[in-house]
């Protein structure tokens, strides 16, 4: 049984990426500890749970409970059910504080994402979490990152000042997916049109410069080290359309990249395959006859 650390912001982490990952790892016998800035239980992004507020009438008190577009954009039922179970978990209710973390106390690190700026920025910009992430990479321990969690990894620096992802291959939330939901929000959530953009471009910066994909790519050794779904991939349209999500029984829509002891994925639609791939990596690391650092798969 491995002991996995999952740090979270105080609020607005993606419930699918947190709860499904926790459920799959726990079901495989692993122990998960959580950490938040102040040691209080995290609150995941409520809009991604109930979907209310993602429709054009979502700002009207009497109508906001009528979720139509919100039903399509919110977490799937299995993720919502996993989140309900997660909230009853003792470790989730008694998280560590970020300033208490020591990578030596854990066997692996899992970095979930989220997008809502008000909660995610403290997580992405935390020098403490960046240092902890760098320590896991330096120790060769399994690291998994999904969506904006990859951005936290990209901002974490090695002793030479380069990103821990420099020289590695990775994926993350692609600009194509981020742009698609950002454009949709201009109409469906017009009073808060930047809900899906954690960082916005400054005057003079090209569109997408502050997207997850572009910032992560700037941290890599080569542009080609950022991987997206190849055009000839099976289920290409399901993987890239932004509507189909994977499930326990259907990994067709998912895209996951593995490079040594590091696994990455793009968005909540990848989370089942991502969590299983990370669990497999953790289990290989516990088995001395399998040199998983020699593996690179996507």
Secondary structure, DSSP 8 states (H G I E B T S, - for coil): --EEEEE--SB---HHHHHHHHHHHHHTT-EEEEEESSSS--B--THHHH-TT-STTTTSTTTTT--SHHHHHS--HHHHHHHHHHHT-HHHHT-EEGGG--GGG-SEEEE-----HHHHHHHHT-HHHHHHHHHHHHHT-EEEEETHHHHHHHT-B-TTSSBTTTT--B--S-HHHHHHHHHHHHHHTGGGTTTT-SS---TTS-TTTTSHHHHHHHTSSSGGGB----TTSTTHHHHHSSS----SS--TT--EEEETTEEEE-SGGGHHHHHHHHHHHHHHHT-TT--GGG-EE-
